[in-house]
Amino acid sequence: MKRLTVRDEGVERLNIRVPRQLADDLKRLVPARKRSQLIVAATADAVARLKQQEALRQEKIWSDENHPDLATQEDINRYLRDMRVSWGRRLRERLSPGL
Protein backbone atom coordinates (compact mmCIF):
# COMPACT_ATOMS: atom_id res chain seq x y z
CA MET A 1 0.00 0.00 0.00
CA LYS A 2 1.30 3.43 -0.94
CA ARG A 3 2.19 5.59 2.03
CA LEU A 4 0.16 8.77 2.06
CA THR A 5 1.92 12.07 2.61
CA VAL A 6 0.66 15.60 2.97
CA ARG A 7 2.62 16.50 -0.15
CA ASP A 8 0.46 14.27 -2.36
CA GLU A 9 -2.00 15.94 -4.71
CA GLY A 10 -5.55 16.24 -3.50
CA VAL A 11 -4.66 17.30 0.03
CA GLU A 12 -7.51 18.63 2.14
CA ARG A 13 -7.16 20.67 5.27
CA LEU A 14 -9.23 19.46 8.23
CA ASN A 15 -10.04 21.23 11.43
CA ILE A 16 -10.06 18.63 14.20
CA ARG A 17 -10.18 18.76 17.96
CA VAL A 18 -7.90 16.64 20.15
CA PRO A 19 -7.46 16.48 23.91
CA ARG A 20 -5.05 19.15 25.13
CA GLN A 21 -2.67 16.60 26.67
CA LEU A 22 -2.40 14.77 23.35
CA ALA A 23 -1.73 18.04 21.52
CA ASP A 24 0.93 18.97 24.09
CA ASP A 25 2.61 15.58 23.74
CA LEU A 26 2.51 15.80 19.96
CA LYS A 27 4.11 19.25 20.02
CA ARG A 28 6.75 18.11 22.51
CA LEU A 29 7.66 14.82 20.80
CA VAL A 30 7.27 15.51 17.07
CA PRO A 31 9.06 18.28 15.16
CA ALA A 32 6.73 20.94 13.77
CA ARG A 33 7.13 19.92 10.11
CA LYS A 34 6.53 16.23 10.87
CA ARG A 35 3.26 16.39 12.83
CA SER A 36 0.92 16.22 9.85
CA GLN A 37 2.91 13.28 8.47
CA LEU A 38 2.54 11.40 11.75
CA ILE A 39 -1.17 12.13 11.99
CA VAL A 40 -1.75 11.07 8.36
CA ALA A 41 0.16 7.80 8.87
CA ALA A 42 -1.66 6.94 12.11
CA THR A 43 -5.04 7.83 10.62
CA ALA A 44 -4.34 5.82 7.44
CA ASP A 45 -3.49 2.76 9.58
CA ALA A 46 -6.66 3.16 11.65
CA VAL A 47 -8.84 3.61 8.55
CA ALA A 48 -7.27 0.52 6.93
CA ARG A 49 -8.21 -1.53 10.03
CA LEU A 50 -11.76 -0.15 9.93
CA LYS A 51 -12.07 -1.03 6.23
CA GLN A 52 -10.82 -4.55 6.95
CA GLN A 53 -13.35 -4.98 9.76
CA GLU A 54 -16.11 -3.69 7.51
CA ALA A 55 -15.13 -6.10 4.73
CA LEU A 56 -15.13 -9.02 7.16
CA ARG A 57 -18.63 -8.11 8.35
CA GLN A 58 -19.98 -7.61 4.82
CA GLU A 59 -18.42 -10.74 3.35
CA LYS A 60 -19.56 -12.86 6.29
CA ILE A 61 -16.26 -14.72 6.21
CA TRP A 62 -17.05 -16.25 9.58
CA SER A 63 -20.36 -17.87 10.34
CA ASP A 64 -21.39 -19.91 13.37
CA GLU A 65 -23.02 -22.44 11.05
CA ASN A 66 -19.64 -23.23 9.49
CA HIS A 67 -17.99 -23.69 12.90
CA PRO A 68 -20.37 -25.58 15.20
CA ASP A 69 -17.33 -26.93 17.08
CA LEU A 70 -16.66 -23.38 18.36
CA ALA A 71 -20.15 -22.51 19.55
CA THR A 72 -19.34 -21.87 23.21
CA GLN A 73 -16.58 -20.16 25.16
CA GLU A 74 -15.53 -23.58 26.46
CA ASP A 75 -15.20 -24.83 22.86
CA ILE A 76 -13.02 -21.85 21.97
CA ASN A 77 -10.85 -22.32 25.08
CA ARG A 78 -10.39 -26.01 24.24
CA TYR A 79 -9.46 -25.18 20.64
CA LEU A 80 -6.89 -22.58 21.76
CA ARG A 81 -5.46 -24.91 24.42
CA ASP A 82 -5.04 -27.73 21.87
CA MET A 83 -3.43 -25.36 19.38
CA ARG A 84 -0.96 -24.07 21.97
CA VAL A 85 -0.03 -27.62 23.01
CA SER A 86 0.60 -28.44 19.36
CA TRP A 87 2.77 -25.33 18.91
CA GLY A 88 4.73 -26.18 22.07
CA ARG A 89 5.32 -29.73 20.86
CA ARG A 90 6.59 -28.54 17.46
CA LEU A 91 8.82 -25.94 19.08
CA ARG A 92 10.38 -28.53 21.40
CA GLU A 93 10.94 -30.85 18.43
CA ARG A 94 12.70 -28.11 16.49
CA LEU A 95 14.85 -27.04 19.43
CA SER A 96 15.90 -30.55 20.39
CA PRO A 97 15.58 -32.93 17.42
CA GLY A 98 15.84 -36.59 18.31
CA LEU A 99 15.23 -36.13 22.04
A tleap script that builds the chain and sets N, CA, C and O, in Angstrom:
source leaprc.protein.ff14SB
mol = sequence {
  NMET LYS ARG LEU THR VAL ARG ASP GLU GLY
  VAL GLU ARG LEU ASN ILE ARG VAL PRO ARG
  GLN LEU ALA ASP ASP LEU LYS ARG LEU VAL
  PRO ALA ARG LYS ARG SER GLN LEU ILE VAL
  ALA ALA THR ALA ASP ALA VAL ALA ARG LEU
  LYS GLN GLN GLU ALA LEU ARG GLN GLU LYS
  ILE TRP SER ASP GLU ASN HIE PRO ASP LEU
  ALA THR GLN GLU ASP ILE ASN ARG TYR LEU
  ARG ASP MET ARG VAL SER TRP GLY ARG ARG
  LEU ARG GLU ARG LEU SER PRO GLY CLEU
}
set mol.1.N position { 0.841 -1.181 0.000 }
set mol.1.CA position { 0.000 0.000 0.000 }
set mol.1.C position { 0.885 1.242 0.000 }
set mol.1.O position { 1.860 1.325 0.748 }
set mol.2.N position { 0.535 2.201 -0.843 }
set mol.2.CA position { 1.298 3.431 -0.945 }
set mol.2.C position { 1.130 4.257 0.329 }
set mol.2.O position { 0.017 4.446 0.819 }
set mol.3.N position { 2.230 4.734 0.845 }
set mol.3.CA position { 2.190 5.590 2.029 }
set mol.3.C position { 1.694 6.969 1.644 }
set mol.3.O position { 2.224 7.583 0.719 }
set mol.4.N position { 0.697 7.456 2.332 }
set mol.4.CA position { 0.156 8.773 2.056 }
set mol.4.C position { 1.023 9.830 2.721 }
set mol.4.O position { 1.513 9.641 3.835 }
set mol.5.N position { 1.206 10.941 2.027 }
set mol.5.CA position { 1.919 12.073 2.613 }
set mol.5.C position { 1.107 13.324 2.377 }
set mol.5.O position { 0.235 13.351 1.508 }
set mol.6.N position { 1.384 14.342 3.131 }
set mol.6.CA position { 0.660 15.600 2.973 }
set mol.6.C position { 1.135 16.348 1.740 }
set mol.6.O position { 0.564 17.383 1.396 }
set mol.7.N position { 2.147 15.861 1.079 }
set mol.7.CA position { 2.619 16.503 -0.150 }
set mol.7.C position { 1.943 15.932 -1.385 }
set mol.7.O position { 2.106 16.471 -2.480 }
set mol.8.N position { 1.182 14.845 -1.233 }
set mol.8.CA position { 0.464 14.267 -2.362 }
set mol.8.C position { -0.588 15.247 -2.877 }
set mol.8.O position { -1.068 16.107 -2.139 }
set mol.9.N position { -0.935 15.102 -4.148 }
set mol.9.CA position { -1.998 15.939 -4.708 }
set mol.9.C position { -3.322 15.579 -4.040 }
set mol.9.O position { -3.488 14.478 -3.515 }
set mol.10.N position { -4.238 16.505 -4.069 }
set mol.10.CA position { -5.548 16.239 -3.503 }
set mol.10.C position { -5.581 16.340 -1.990 }
set mol.10.O position { -6.406 15.691 -1.347 }
set mol.11.N position { -4.712 17.131 -1.420 }
set mol.11.CA position { -4.660 17.301 0.029 }
set mol.11.C position { -5.811 18.193 0.471 }
set mol.11.O position { -6.126 19.190 -0.179 }
set mol.12.N position { -6.429 17.825 1.574 }
set mol.12.CA position { -7.512 18.630 2.142 }
set mol.12.C position { -7.166 18.984 3.573 }
set mol.12.O position { -6.675 18.152 4.336 }
set mol.13.N position { -7.422 20.200 3.917 }
set mol.13.CA position { -7.155 20.668 5.275 }
set mol.13.C position { -8.379 20.367 6.132 }
set mol.13.O position { -9.507 20.673 5.745 }
set mol.14.N position { -8.153 19.768 7.295 }
set mol.14.CA position { -9.233 19.460 8.226 }
set mol.14.C position { -9.024 20.225 9.525 }
set mol.14.O position { -7.893 20.447 9.958 }
set mol.15.N position { -10.096 20.611 10.118 }
set mol.15.CA position { -10.042 21.234 11.429 }
set mol.15.C position { -10.556 20.192 12.416 }
set mol.15.O position { -11.748 19.886 12.431 }
set mol.16.N position { -9.664 19.648 13.238 }
set mol.16.CA position { -10.064 18.627 14.196 }
set mol.16.C position { -9.759 19.091 15.608 }
set mol.16.O position { -8.960 20.002 15.827 }
set mol.17.N position { -10.410 18.449 16.550 }
set mol.17.CA position { -10.181 18.758 17.965 }
set mol.17.C position { -9.580 17.524 18.623 }
set mol.17.O position { -10.049 16.406 18.413 }
set mol.18.N position { -8.549 17.735 19.414 }
set mol.18.CA position { -7.904 16.644 20.152 }
set mol.18.C position { -7.745 17.084 21.601 }
set mol.18.O position { -7.681 18.279 21.890 }
set mol.19.N position { -7.680 16.123 22.503 }
set mol.19.CA position { -7.462 16.483 23.906 }
set mol.19.C position { -6.162 17.295 24.058 }
set mol.19.O position { -5.167 17.033 23.381 }
set mol.20.N position { -6.196 18.256 24.937 }
set mol.20.CA position { -5.050 19.151 25.129 }
set mol.20.C position { -3.767 18.380 25.451 }
set mol.20.O position { -2.700 18.708 24.932 }
set mol.21.N position { -3.866 17.362 26.301 }
set mol.21.CA position { -2.667 16.602 26.670 }
set mol.21.C position { -2.049 15.927 25.441 }
set mol.21.O position { -0.828 15.895 25.291 }
set mol.22.N position { -2.900 15.390 24.566 }
set mol.22.CA position { -2.400 14.766 23.348 }
set mol.22.C position { -1.717 15.801 22.461 }
set mol.22.O position { -0.644 15.541 21.916 }
set mol.23.N position { -2.329 16.963 22.314 }
set mol.23.CA position { -1.730 18.037 21.519 }
set mol.23.C position { -0.389 18.465 22.107 }
set mol.23.O position { 0.577 18.673 21.372 }
set mol.24.N position { -0.331 18.597 23.434 }
set mol.24.CA position { 0.930 18.973 24.088 }
set mol.24.C position { 2.009 17.928 23.845 }
set mol.24.O position { 3.153 18.266 23.541 }
set mol.25.N position { 1.639 16.653 23.981 }
set mol.25.CA position { 2.610 15.576 23.742 }
set mol.25.C position { 3.078 15.579 22.292 }
set mol.25.O position { 4.267 15.412 22.021 }
set mol.26.N position { 2.160 15.767 21.372 }
set mol.26.CA position { 2.507 15.800 19.956 }
set mol.26.C position { 3.497 16.931 19.681 }
set mol.26.O position { 4.498 16.734 18.992 }
set mol.27.N position { 3.214 18.097 20.214 }
set mol.27.CA position { 4.109 19.248 20.019 }
set mol.27.C position { 5.478 19.015 20.649 }
set mol.27.O position { 6.499 19.441 20.108 }
set mol.28.N position { 5.492 18.342 21.785 }
set mol.28.CA position { 6.752 18.106 22.506 }
set mol.28.C position { 7.585 17.025 21.821 }
set mol.28.O position { 8.810 17.137 21.770 }
set mol.29.N position { 6.950 15.993 21.299 }
set mol.29.CA position { 7.659 14.823 20.800 }
set mol.29.C position { 7.946 14.826 19.298 }
set mol.29.O position { 8.882 14.165 18.847 }
set mol.30.N position { 7.156 15.558 18.526 }
set mol.30.CA position { 7.275 15.507 17.071 }
set mol.30.C position { 7.639 16.896 16.551 }
set mol.30.O position { 6.987 17.882 16.895 }
set mol.31.N position { 8.678 16.972 15.726 }
set mol.31.CA position { 9.061 18.278 15.161 }
set mol.31.C position { 7.900 18.897 14.378 }
set mol.31.O position { 7.072 18.183 13.812 }
set mol.32.N position { 7.849 20.202 14.355 }
set mol.32.CA position { 6.731 20.938 13.766 }
set mol.32.C position { 6.415 20.483 12.344 }
set mol.32.O position { 5.238 20.331 12.017 }
set mol.33.N position { 7.375 20.266 11.515 }
set mol.33.CA position { 7.130 19.924 10.114 }
set mol.33.C position { 6.882 18.434 9.895 }
set mol.33.O position { 6.781 17.984 8.754 }
set mol.34.N position { 6.784 17.671 10.974 }
set mol.34.CA position { 6.529 16.230 10.873 }
set mol.34.C position { 5.189 15.820 11.484 }
set mol.34.O position { 4.790 14.661 11.372 }
set mol.35.N position { 4.510 16.734 12.113 }
set mol.35.CA position { 3.265 16.392 12.826 }
set mol.35.C position { 2.170 15.918 11.886 }
set mol.35.O position { 1.518 14.909 12.153 }
set mol.36.N position { 1.962 16.630 10.795 }
set mol.36.CA position { 0.921 16.217 9.848 }
set mol.36.C position { 1.228 14.829 9.297 }
set mol.36.O position { 0.333 13.997 9.149 }
set mol.37.N position { 2.498 14.588 8.996 }
set mol.37.CA position { 2.912 13.282 8.469 }
set mol.37.C position { 2.577 12.170 9.453 }
set mol.37.O position { 2.079 11.118 9.053 }
set mol.38.N position { 2.844 12.393 10.733 }
set mol.38.CA position { 2.542 11.399 11.752 }
set mol.38.C position { 1.034 11.173 11.861 }
set mol.38.O position { 0.578 10.032 11.938 }
set mol.39.N position { 0.275 12.246 11.868 }
set mol.39.CA position { -1.174 12.128 11.989 }
set mol.39.C position { -1.764 11.418 10.767 }
set mol.39.O position { -2.662 10.589 10.912 }
set mol.40.N position { -1.273 11.731 9.576 }
set mol.40.CA position { -1.751 11.072 8.361 }
set mol.40.C position { -1.442 9.579 8.413 }
set mol.40.O position { -2.303 8.760 8.095 }
set mol.41.N position { -0.217 9.215 8.812 }
set mol.41.CA position { 0.164 7.798 8.871 }
set mol.41.C position { -0.690 7.040 9.888 }
set mol.41.O position { -1.178 5.947 9.598 }
set mol.42.N position { -0.871 7.614 11.070 }
set mol.42.CA position { -1.663 6.944 12.108 }
set mol.42.C position { -3.123 6.819 11.679 }
set mol.42.O position { -3.753 5.787 11.909 }
set mol.43.N position { -3.656 7.859 11.062 }
set mol.43.CA position { -5.041 7.828 10.618 }
set mol.43.C position { -5.218 6.828 9.479 }
set mol.43.O position { -6.213 6.103 9.441 }
set mol.44.N position { -4.263 6.783 8.551 }
set mol.44.CA position { -4.339 5.822 7.442 }
set mol.44.C position { -4.344 4.395 7.974 }
set mol.44.O position { -5.101 3.559 7.482 }
set mol.45.N position { -3.507 4.101 8.976 }
set mol.45.CA position { -3.489 2.758 9.576 }
set mol.45.C position { -4.829 2.432 10.232 }
set mol.45.O position { -5.351 1.329 10.070 }
set mol.46.N position { -5.381 3.385 10.969 }
set mol.46.CA position { -6.663 3.159 11.650 }
set mol.46.C position { -7.786 2.957 10.633 }
set mol.46.O position { -8.635 2.085 10.818 }
set mol.47.N position { -7.802 3.747 9.572 }
set mol.47.CA position { -8.841 3.614 8.549 }
set mol.47.C position { -8.706 2.271 7.826 }
set mol.47.O position { -9.715 1.647 7.500 }
set mol.48.N position { -7.477 1.821 7.573 }
set mol.48.CA position { -7.270 0.515 6.934 }
set mol.48.C position { -7.846 -0.602 7.801 }
set mol.48.O position { -8.476 -1.526 7.285 }
set mol.49.N position { -7.631 -0.521 9.124 }
set mol.49.CA position { -8.207 -1.528 10.028 }
set mol.49.C position { -9.732 -1.485 9.999 }
set mol.49.O position { -10.384 -2.528 9.983 }
set mol.50.N position { -10.296 -0.287 9.991 }
set mol.50.CA position { -11.757 -0.154 9.933 }
set mol.50.C position { -12.309 -0.727 8.631 }
set mol.50.O position { -13.348 -1.389 8.638 }
set mol.51.N position { -11.627 -0.480 7.515 }
set mol.51.CA position { -12.067 -1.030 6.229 }
set mol.51.C position { -12.006 -2.556 6.251 }
set mol.51.O position { -12.895 -3.228 5.728 }
set mol.52.N position { -10.955 -3.092 6.858 }
set mol.52.CA position { -10.821 -4.550 6.947 }
set mol.52.C position { -11.959 -5.134 7.790 }
set mol.52.O position { -12.560 -6.139 7.410 }
set mol.53.N position { -12.250 -4.516 8.920 }
set mol.53.CA position { -13.353 -4.983 9.758 }
set mol.53.C position { -14.676 -4.912 9.008 }
set mol.53.O position { -15.494 -5.827 9.099 }
set mol.54.N position { -14.887 -3.836 8.271 }
set mol.54.CA position { -16.113 -3.689 7.506 }
set mol.54.C position { -16.230 -4.778 6.441 }
set mol.54.O position { -17.304 -5.345 6.240 }
set mol.55.N position { -15.124 -5.064 5.762 }
set mol.55.CA position { -15.128 -6.104 4.728 }
set mol.55.C position { -15.430 -7.467 5.343 }
set mol.55.O position { -16.171 -8.260 4.761 }
set mol.56.N position { -14.865 -7.741 6.505 }
set mol.56.CA position { -15.126 -9.017 7.161 }
set mol.56.C position { -16.602 -9.150 7.521 }
set mol.56.O position { -17.187 -10.222 7.362 }
set mol.57.N position { -17.201 -8.075 8.001 }
set mol.57.CA position { -18.628 -8.107 8.346 }
set mol.57.C position { -19.487 -8.285 7.093 }
set mol.57.O position { -20.430 -9.075 7.095 }
set mol.58.N position { -19.169 -7.565 6.043 }
set mol.58.CA position { -19.984 -7.615 4.823 }
set mol.58.C position { -19.849 -8.945 4.101 }
set mol.58.O position { -20.831 -9.463 3.569 }
set mol.59.N position { -18.651 -9.501 4.075 }
set mol.59.CA position { -18.424 -10.743 3.353 }
set mol.59.C position { -18.865 -11.963 4.151 }
set mol.59.O position { -18.950 -13.068 3.615 }
set mol.60.N position { -19.139 -11.759 5.416 }
set mol.60.CA position { -19.561 -12.862 6.290 }
set mol.60.C position { -18.591 -14.043 6.180 }
set mol.60.O position { -18.990 -15.191 5.985 }
set mol.61.N position { -17.312 -13.715 6.311 }
set mol.61.CA position { -16.263 -14.722 6.210 }
set mol.61.C position { -16.418 -15.763 7.312 }
set mol.61.O position { -16.142 -16.944 7.102 }
set mol.62.N position { -16.852 -15.330 8.463 }
set mol.62.CA position { -17.055 -16.250 9.585 }
set mol.62.C position { -18.545 -16.422 9.797 }
set mol.62.O position { -19.295 -15.446 9.816 }
set mol.63.N position { -18.965 -17.646 9.955 }
set mol.63.CA position { -20.355 -17.874 10.344 }
set mol.63.C position { -20.389 -19.003 11.360 }
set mol.63.O position { -19.632 -19.968 11.254 }
set mol.64.N position { -21.260 -18.879 12.333 }
set mol.64.CA position { -21.388 -19.912 13.366 }
set mol.64.C position { -21.805 -21.244 12.764 }
set mol.64.O position { -21.429 -22.303 13.267 }
set mol.65.N position { -22.581 -21.192 11.686 }
set mol.65.CA position { -23.023 -22.437 11.052 }
set mol.65.C position { -21.855 -23.242 10.495 }
set mol.65.O position { -21.898 -24.472 10.471 }
set mol.66.N position { -20.815 -22.548 10.048 }
set mol.66.CA position { -19.645 -23.233 9.491 }
set mol.66.C position { -18.678 -23.726 10.564 }
set mol.66.O position { -17.748 -24.475 10.263 }
set mol.67.N position { -18.891 -23.315 11.805 }
set mol.67.CA position { -17.986 -23.687 12.899 }
set mol.67.C position { -18.771 -24.109 14.139 }
set mol.67.O position { -18.647 -23.478 15.188 }
set mol.68.N position { -19.573 -25.158 14.034 }
set mol.68.CA position { -20.370 -25.576 15.196 }
set mol.68.C position { -19.485 -26.075 16.348 }
set mol.68.O position { -19.928 -26.113 17.496 }
set mol.69.N position { -18.242 -26.455 16.046 }
set mol.69.CA position { -17.330 -26.927 17.078 }
set mol.69.C position { -16.815 -25.782 17.950 }
set mol.69.O position { -16.153 -26.028 18.958 }
set mol.70.N position { -17.110 -24.534 17.576 }
set mol.70.CA position { -16.660 -23.380 18.356 }
set mol.70.C position { -17.853 -22.533 18.804 }
set mol.70.O position { -17.803 -21.303 18.775 }
set mol.71.N position { -18.910 -23.201 19.212 }
set mol.71.CA position { -20.148 -22.509 19.549 }
set mol.71.C position { -20.123 -21.854 20.927 }
set mol.71.O position { -20.808 -20.855 21.148 }
set mol.72.N position { -19.344 -22.405 21.854 }
set mol.72.CA position { -19.343 -21.870 23.215 }
set mol.72.C position { -17.950 -21.388 23.594 }
set mol.72.O position { -16.967 -21.703 22.922 }
set mol.73.N position { -17.878 -20.627 24.670 }
set mol.73.CA position { -16.580 -20.159 25.159 }
set mol.73.C position { -15.703 -21.340 25.549 }
set mol.73.O position { -14.489 -21.299 25.346 }
set mol.74.N position { -16.293 -22.381 26.100 }
set mol.74.CA position { -15.528 -23.583 26.459 }
set mol.74.C position { -14.926 -24.240 25.214 }
set mol.74.O position { -13.784 -24.697 25.240 }
set mol.75.N position { -15.701 -24.284 24.123 }
set mol.75.CA position { -15.199 -24.830 22.863 }
set mol.75.C position { -13.996 -24.031 22.365 }
set mol.75.O position { -12.999 -24.603 21.926 }
set mol.76.N position { -14.101 -22.717 22.438 }
set mol.76.CA position { -13.020 -21.848 21.975 }
set mol.76.C position { -11.794 -22.039 22.847 }
set mol.76.O position { -10.679 -22.129 22.333 }
set mol.77.N position { -11.983 -22.103 24.170 }
set mol.77.CA position { -10.848 -22.320 25.082 }
set mol.77.C position { -10.162 -23.647 24.801 }
set mol.77.O position { -8.934 -23.728 24.806 }
set mol.78.N position { -10.960 -24.698 24.552 }
set mol.78.CA position { -10.390 -26.005 24.238 }
set mol.78.C position { -9.583 -25.945 22.945 }
set mol.78.O position { -8.470 -26.467 22.878 }
set mol.79.N position { -10.145 -25.308 21.920 }
set mol.79.CA position { -9.458 -25.179 20.638 }
set mol.79.C position { -8.121 -24.455 20.809 }
set mol.79.O position { -7.101 -24.908 20.289 }
set mol.80.N position { -8.123 -23.332 21.537 }
set mol.80.CA position { -6.887 -22.582 21.761 }
set mol.80.C position { -5.877 -23.384 22.570 }
set mol.80.O position { -4.682 -23.361 22.274 }
set mol.81.N position { -6.353 -24.097 23.595 }
set mol.81.CA position { -5.459 -24.915 24.419 }
set mol.81.C position { -4.795 -25.999 23.561 }
set mol.81.O position { -3.585 -26.207 23.650 }
set mol.82.N position { -5.586 -26.686 22.736 }
set mol.82.CA position { -5.044 -27.730 21.867 }
set mol.82.C position { -4.035 -27.159 20.870 }
set mol.82.O position { -3.001 -27.773 20.603 }
set mol.83.N position { -4.338 -25.994 20.329 }
set mol.83.CA position { -3.431 -25.365 19.376 }
set mol.83.C position { -2.112 -24.997 20.046 }
set mol.83.O position { -1.045 -25.203 19.468 }
set mol.84.N position { -2.177 -24.460 21.250 }
set mol.84.CA position { -0.956 -24.066 21.969 }
set mol.84.C position { -0.117 -25.282 22.331 }
set mol.84.O position { 1.111 -25.224 22.261 }
set mol.85.N position { -0.757 -26.382 22.715 }
set mol.85.CA position { -0.032 -27.618 23.012 }
set mol.85.C position { 0.699 -28.089 21.756 }
set mol.85.O position { 1.861 -28.491 21.818 }
set mol.86.N position { 0.010 -28.035 20.624 }
set mol.86.CA position { 0.604 -28.440 19.358 }
set mol.86.C position { 1.798 -27.561 19.015 }
set mol.86.O position { 2.836 -28.069 18.591 }
set mol.87.N position { 1.663 -26.239 19.192 }
set mol.87.CA position { 2.773 -25.331 18.913 }
set mol.87.C position { 3.952 -25.639 19.830 }
set mol.87.O position { 5.099 -25.674 19.386 }
set mol.88.N position { 3.662 -25.863 21.119 }
set mol.88.CA position { 4.729 -26.180 22.070 }
set mol.88.C position { 5.462 -27.445 21.692 }
set mol.88.O position { 6.688 -27.509 21.781 }
set mol.89.N position { 4.718 -28.455 21.269 }
set mol.89.CA position { 5.325 -29.726 20.862 }
set mol.89.C position { 6.243 -29.511 19.651 }
set mol.89.O position { 7.373 -30.000 19.632 }
set mol.90.N position { 5.763 -28.791 18.657 }
set mol.90.CA position { 6.586 -28.544 17.463 }
set mol.90.C position { 7.815 -27.724 17.798 }
set mol.90.O position { 8.890 -27.974 17.252 }
set mol.91.N position { 7.679 -26.752 18.682 }
set mol.91.CA position { 8.823 -25.938 19.077 }
set mol.91.C position { 9.870 -26.790 19.777 }
set mol.91.O position { 11.063 -26.676 19.494 }
set mol.92.N position { 9.419 -27.653 20.702 }
set mol.92.CA position { 10.379 -28.533 21.397 }
set mol.92.C position { 11.074 -29.462 20.411 }
set mol.92.O position { 12.271 -29.714 20.542 }
set mol.93.N position { 10.348 -29.971 19.434 }
set mol.93.CA position { 10.945 -30.855 18.433 }
set mol.93.C position { 11.988 -30.123 17.604 }
set mol.93.O position { 13.020 -30.700 17.263 }
set mol.94.N position { 11.740 -28.881 17.281 }
set mol.94.CA position { 12.697 -28.108 16.487 }
set mol.94.C position { 13.930 -27.731 17.302 }
set mol.94.O position { 15.043 -27.694 16.777 }
set mol.95.N position { 13.724 -27.452 18.584 }
set mol.95.CA position { 14.848 -27.043 19.432 }
set mol.95.C position { 15.718 -28.217 19.859 }
set mol.95.O position { 16.918 -28.053 20.081 }
set mol.96.N position { 15.133 -29.377 19.974 }
set mol.96.CA position { 15.905 -30.555 20.395 }
set mol.96.C position { 15.525 -31.767 19.549 }
set mol.96.O position { 14.857 -32.676 20.041 }
set mol.97.N position { 15.943 -31.789 18.282 }
set mol.97.CA position { 15.577 -32.927 17.424 }
set mol.97.C position { 16.174 -34.238 17.943 }
set mol.97.O position { 17.326 -34.286 18.375 }
set mol.98.N position { 15.380 -35.275 17.890 }
set mol.98.CA position { 15.838 -36.593 18.308 }
set mol.98.C position { 15.753 -36.864 19.791 }
set mol.98.O position { 16.089 -37.967 20.221 }
set mol.99.N position { 15.319 -35.905 20.595 }
set mol.99.CA position { 15.228 -36.131 22.036 }
set mol.99.C position { 13.822 -36.457 22.444 }
set mol.99.O position { 13.557 -36.679 23.625 }
savepdb mol mol.pdb
quit
